[in-house]
Amino acid sequence: MLLKLKTSVILSPLAGISSYPFRILNRRFGCEFCFLEMINCRSLAHSSKKTFKMMKTDKDDRPLGIQLLGANEGYIMKSLERLHGMDFDIVDFNAACPQRKVTSRGEGAALLKDRKKLASLLELITKNCDRPVSVKIRLGWDNASKASDIALSCQESGIGAIFVHGRTKEQGYSGTVDYGAIASIKKKLKIPLIASGDILSAELAKKMFDETGCNAVAVARGSLGNPWLFREIKEYLERGRLLPRPSLEELIKTMRLHLRLLCDFYGDIRGVAHFKKFFIWYTRGFEGAKPMRNEISRIYTISGIEALIKRFKDTVA
Ligand SMILES: Cc1cc2nc3c(=O)[nH]c(=O)nc-3n(C[C@H](O)[C@H](O)[C@H](O)COP(=O)(O)O)c2cc1C
C-alpha cells in the first residue's frame, strides 16, 4: 500500500523523546505528521505496561506513525495483532538504529547486513498489516555497503515508502549527510523516499529537497527545544521567506507549556525529570545560561523549574 503523504515535513521517530507531550507541542507549531517513540516488538508482544503507556494517543495526535523494532518473526506477528484496533496511519520498521544493544540482537541497523532477512521481515509485515508499511534504513552498515541495493530489495517486499537516514551505521550521528547517496537511491525507487539527516534549519531542509529530489524530509535533532522549526521550514519552502527566530517571550511561554504538557502526562515528578533535558536544549546558545543548565539536575519540583525559567528570562533579557 503506497503511503500518500499530505505533508512534506515529518517528525522523525526519536526514542526517549517523542512521547505524547512532545508530539502535541510540535503539532501546535505546525508539525503535521508525527511518530511515536520506537516500539520494541518483544515488549509489545509481552504487553508491557510501559510500552502501552508509550503508545498512548488521542484524536488530536493524528496523523501518526508507529515504528517497530525487532528481528523475531513471532514477536513481530504478535505485535501486529496488538496493533489491531489502534488508531494510527502507518507502520514503519526500524533497520537503522545503531545502538550496540540493538544491533547485537540482530535488530535495527544489523538488518542492513542481511538484505534477505530484512526483505522477508518486511514482506511478513506488509502481508499482515492493513496500513501502509515503510522501512527506515541508513546508507548501510559501513562505506562498503550498497545503499541502493538495500533500498531496492526493501521496495520489492511491497512496502509503501522508505525513510533514508543519509549516514551509515558506522557513522552513528557524526559526520555529514551524504546527499548524493540519497539522490541516487531516490532515482532508482518507485515508492516515496523520506530523507533524514541534518534537517536542522529551513535552509538545510530545502537543501535536502534540492539535492536529493526526496518526497519529504524527517526532522529529528533539529526539533529538540525548537518546535518553531516546522513553521520555519513550511514558510521557506512555500514562500522562500526566512521567519525570524522566536522572541524571548515566545521561548519562555513555550518552555512553560512544554513543562505543563509533560507534567499532565507523566505526573509532576516524572514530568519535571523529562523537562530537564529540554531546558538544556531550549537554552542552547544563550550566554549566561550555563550555570542554570548545571543547576537543573538538582531541581525536582515544578515550582523549582518555574523559578529557574524566570531566572533564565531575567538573566538573558
Ligand atoms: C535521541 C535520538 C533518538 C532517536 N531515536 C530513533 C528511533 O527511535 N527510531 C529511528 O528510526 N531513528 C531514531 N533516531 C534517528 C533520527 O530519527 C534521525 O534519523 C537522525 O537523528 C538523523 O537526523 P538528524 O541529523 O536531523 O538528527 C534518533 C535520533 C536521536 C538523536
The ligand as an ORCA input file, in Angstrom:
! r2SCAN-3c Opt
* xyz 0 1
  C      17.834     10.905     20.705
  C      17.565     10.249     19.383
  C      16.669      9.187     19.305
  C      16.412      8.588     18.083
  N      15.518      7.560     18.034
  C      15.216      6.995     16.836
  C      14.260      5.950     16.755
  O      13.678      5.527     17.739
  N      14.000      5.430     15.544
  C      14.633      5.871     14.392
  O      14.365      5.375     13.312
  N      15.549      6.845     14.451
  C      15.844      7.414     15.636
  N      16.742      8.431     15.695
  C      17.336      8.922     14.430
  C      16.558     10.115     13.903
  O      15.209      9.792     13.645
  C      17.196     10.677     12.622
  O      17.103      9.745     11.572
  C      18.667     11.023     12.833
  O      18.868     11.702     14.055
  C      19.197     11.891     11.679
  O      18.545     13.123     11.627
  P      19.213     14.484     12.208
  O      20.637     14.527     11.708
  O      18.344     15.576     11.613
  O      19.132     14.397     13.695
  C      17.057      9.036     16.903
  C      17.961     10.096     16.983
  C      18.223     10.707     18.198
  C      19.201     11.854     18.243
*
